[in-house]
Amino acid sequence: MIEVPDSDPIVEILYGEKKILNSKYTKDQIDAEKVQAQKINELMEREVFDYRFFEDIQNFPHYRPIERAYTCILNCILERVDCFKDIKSMNYHLIVTGGVDLRSDSNGKDVFILLEWPLIKYIDLINTSILCAKDFNEYYIDCKAILSTYKEKFIDRKDCDIFSAIYDREQFTPVQYQIMQLFQQIQSIFIISHELGHILNPNDMGISAEISADLTALKAVKEYMHNNKKMTAWIIIAIMLLYSYLTLLDVGMAENYENKVICRENWLNRYDMMLDQLQELPISIDEQELITGYDTLCTLIDKLCLEIIEDSD
């Protein structure tokens, strides 16, 4: 990763938010990571983590492997996606922090993307529930529980462990786990590309800026996947789910009834625009049936959003 100059005040502000993630791995934590890594290798049916990974984490803070992984995704986006060619030569700094408000900034020469690890974990938790919950009711309860924990952590400032799992990896089949990782990859590419969209069009403001960045992100995801038609249905599903997750989080975190209503309406405007784009992508009848099943889950999340709004009145 490119070294960040100490003289720039913006760097000091952004990097200062990393302090909560600065702790080193203990021996017990490394041993636990080895067990989990072996399980992931088995579920992915390939060697994702090798001995070099464990040599690295012994010497680095917790956030460093995360930062490296997402910096790799960022670099691949810049290499593969043609619409970012005009900003490709800027100096990029992907910074892992401990909040839920993903954002980016630039001083004209350097680009700073703040990857909020709790936000990524939130997405991961709901993705996990989609594949492990026994039925719609359990999934609905899981979403409520996840949001409740995040509200306690970031609004009520309680000491909650948001990094614990709802379902153990032992419950996954290799196919389930690989689908979850596929969702996570597509959603991560979309999130980072959205921030690059803001850097690409710095003069866009308000909801129009978000919609413009969303359109750029969708184009970037397709290009990143080399416009592989086999990926189309999974791209549609992963992005639909991501919008639902973020709508739920933002509505849940909004401070009063009016703000919650506005928040949901803004997300629905973005979601409607994205659905128009996604519906133009060619898919088979079987793929449409698959997508419809996941759309039911998005409807459940919106039902929960409406409940949250009504309860705040």
N, C-alpha and C positions, 0 to 999 in steps of 0.2 A: 504494500500500500504506500502511496506517495506520502512522504513526510510533510506534515503541515507546519507552515512557518509560525513561530511563536509570536511574531510581532503583530499578527492580525487579531484584533479584539474579538471578532466573531468566532474565531477558533477557540479562544479561551472560554467563551460562553457555552459553545456547543459541547466541547470536550469536558467541560465541568460537570455536565449532566451524566457523565459516565461513572462517576465516583461510586454509585451504589452497586455497580457491577465489577468493581475492581478487585474483588477477593480472588485469591489463588485457589486452585484445587488442592484438597487434602488427600492423603494417601487413601483413606476410606472412600472418598468421592471418586478418585481415579479407578479404584477397584470396582466400584459400582458402575462407573461408565463403561468399563471393559465388559462387564456382564451384559449391559444394555446394548452395547455395540455388537456383540456376538449375536444377540437376538435379532437386531436389525439386519445384520448380514444374512441371517437365515431367512427372515421374512422377505427381504429383497432378492434373495437367491443369487447373490453376488457379494464380493468383498467391497463394501462401501467404506469400512474403516479397517485400516491396516496398522501395523506396528508404529509407523511414522506418526499417525494421528495421536497416539498416546505419548510418544516422545515430545510432541509439541505441547499438548495440554498441561504437561507437568511444569512447563516453564512460563505459561501465559495466563493472564486473568480469564475468568469465565467467558467474557464476551468475545475474546479473540477468535476462537473457531467459528462463531456465528458471523463475525465481521468478515472473515476470510471467505466463507461460503457465499455470502450475499454480495461481496465485492466481485467474486467470480461471476455470479449471475449478471451483475451490472456490466462488467467488461464484455460478456458475451452479447448482451443487448446492444451495446455500442458498436460491436463488430458486425452483428448480423442485421440490424434494423437500419434501413437506408434513410429513413426520415430524420435520424439523429446525426447525420453526417456533418451538419453545420456546427454541432456542439461537441462533437467527438473529441476534439483536440484539447478541451478544457481539462483542468486538473480536478479529478473527482475524489471526494473523501466521503466514504460511507461510514457513518458513525452509529454505533449501537448505544441506545440510551434506554432509560427505564420508565417511560411513560406510555400513553396510548394515543398521542396526537402526532402521527407521522407527518413530516413536513420536510421541505427543502429550502435552500437559500443559496444565493450566489453573490459574489462581490465583483462579478464581471470576468474574473480569471479563474477562480476556484468555484467548484460546486460542492455544496455540503448537503448530503442526504441523511436525515436522521431516521434510522430504522429503529422503531420502538419495539424492543423485544417482547414486552408484555402484550402488545397488540398482535404480534405474530403468534404468540402463545394462545391468545384468545381465539384466533382463527383456527389454530391447530386443535384446540379443545372441542370446538363445535364440529369440525371435520371428523374428529374421532367419534363423536356421538352419532353422526350420520351413519357410520359404518358399523357401530357396535350396539346401538340402542335396539331393544327387542321390538319396539313398535313406535307408532307416532306419539303416543302418550309419554313414553319414556324419553323420547327425543325432546318433546316439549318441556318436560320437567328439567332435563339437562340444561337446556338453553336458559331457563329461568334461574337455575342454580349458578351457572357460569356468570351471567350478568349480575346477579346479586353479589357474588364474591368480588367482582371488579368494582362495583359501586362501593362496597365496604372498604376496598383497598384505596381507591383513588378519590372518592368523595368523602367518606367518613374517616379516612386515614387510619383504618384499623390494620393490625399486623396480620395480614392474610397471605397464605402461601398460594399464589396464583399459578405457580409452576408445577403443582402436583397434578397428577393425571386422574381422570374420571374412570378410564378403563385401562387395565393392564395390557401390555403388549402380548401377553400370553393368550389373550382373547382373540387376537387377529389371526386370520389365515393369511398366507402370503399374498393372495389376490387382493384381499381387503386392504392390507397394509400398503401395497403398491398403488392401489387406487387413491388412498389417502395422500401418499407422497406426490402422486400426479396432480391432485387438486392443489396441494401446497405449492408445487412448483409453478403451475399456471398462475395461481393467485399472487405469488411473489413476483413473478415477471410483470404481471399487470400493475401491481402496486408500485414497483420501482419505475416502470415505464410511465406511469401516471405522473410521478414526480419529475421525470425527464421532460414530460409534456409541458409542465409549468416552466421549466428552464428554457424550453424551445420557444415558448410564447409568453415572455415575462410581462407583457402589457395587458394581457387578458385579466379581467377582474370578476369577482363574485361567482355566481352559479355558472355563468357562461364559461368562465375559466375552468371550472371543474368538468363541465361537459366536454369542452375542447380537449382537455387532458385525458379524459376517459376515451374519447375517440382515437386519440393518438396511442393510448395504451392497448386498445383492442387490435389496432393495426400492428403494433409491435409484437404482441403475443403471437399473432398468425405468422409473422415473418420469422420470429424466433423459432417457431416450430416448422419452419420451411414450408409453410402452407400445406402441411400434410393433411389430406382429407380424412384420414383415420382419426385425427385429433379433434376434428370439428365439434363433435357432440360433447367431448370432454371439456373443451374450451368453453362452450356455451354453459354447461352445467357449473363449472368451477366459477365462472364470472357471475352467474345468477346467484349462486350461494354467497359469494363474497359481498355482493351488494346487500343481500339480506342480513348478513352478519354485521356489516358496518352500520346499516340502518338501525338495527337493534341496539348496538352499542351507543351510538350517538343519541338516539331517543332516550335510552336509559340514563345517560349521563347528563342530559339537558336539565336545567335547574328548575323549570316550572312548566305549567301546562302550555302556555303560549309558545315557548321555545321548543317544546317537544313536538307540537303540531307543525311548526315551521320546519323543524328538522326533518320530520317524516315527509312533508310535502316536497322539500328540496331533493331528498333522496329518491322519491317517486318520480320526480321530473327527470333525474339522471337515469333512473332505472328504465323508464319508458323510452327514453332516447336509445339506451343500450339495447333494449329488446327489439326496437326497430332494426337496429344493425344486425343483431344476432339472428333475427328471423329471415334475413336475406341470405344467410349461409346455407348451402345445399346439404341436406341430411336425408337419410332414408326413413322409411316408415318405422322400422325397428328402433332407430336412433331417436325419433320423435317420441316414441313410447317411453324410452328410457328417460328422456328429458322431462316428460310430463310427470313422471314419478318424483323427480327431484323438485319440480315446480310446486308440488304439494307441500314439500318441506319449507319452501320459501313462503308459501301461504300461511303456514303455521307460525313462522317467525313474525310475519306482519300482524297476525292475530294477537300475538304477544305484545307487539308494539302498541296496538290499539288499546289493549288492556292497561298498559303502563300509562298511556295518555289519559285514559278515563279515570284511573286511580289518582292521578295528580290534580284532577279538577277540584 
